[in-house]
Amino acid sequence: MKLIISIFFLSVFSLGFSIPKKTKKQIDKEILSVFGIESFTKEELYFDEEINKSLLLEFGKENFYRISDDENQIGYFYYGNAWSKVDTFDYLVIFDNELIIKKIKILAYREDYGGEIGSKRWLKQFNDLSKEDTVVYGKDIKAISGATISARSMTIAINELLQSIAILQNKNQL
């Protein structure tokens, strides 16, 4: 009986790190909108535990990919999760080949309030940021009334993502 319970929890735990099928379709749609290509491959990138310990965000577990068309690498994407007031939300960051942000999309927002962070106009503030950039909520990134926690959380997540990218590049991992 303990074995069955252990297997159940292990399978539920491991499923928690996989990208849901519906979300994968959303990601493909966003990649198409950014790069304008229908045929592409996504290669999951892995980094060893030692490198992951040096990053501000964990990379692996189906969250960081290289995107290629038939012949060339065209970019990357990161699938992340950040806190809102009492729950989390899922987001997608698409980078070009130089790891400059081309698009951010909120894929799943699980709160009744604060969903304004999914606005294309608000998210465009992050476009064209790279590893050299750090943004400040309320200064570089406009505040959103009613979405303060989510908007701050998104700003922090993007800063941590860009800093982690810088670390990976400095360690010649990208």
Beta strands, then each sheet from edge to edge (+ up, - down):
strand 1: 41-44
strand 2: 64-68
strand 3: 73-83
strand 4: 88-96
strand 5: 101-109
sheet 1: 1+ 2- 3+ 4- 5+
end
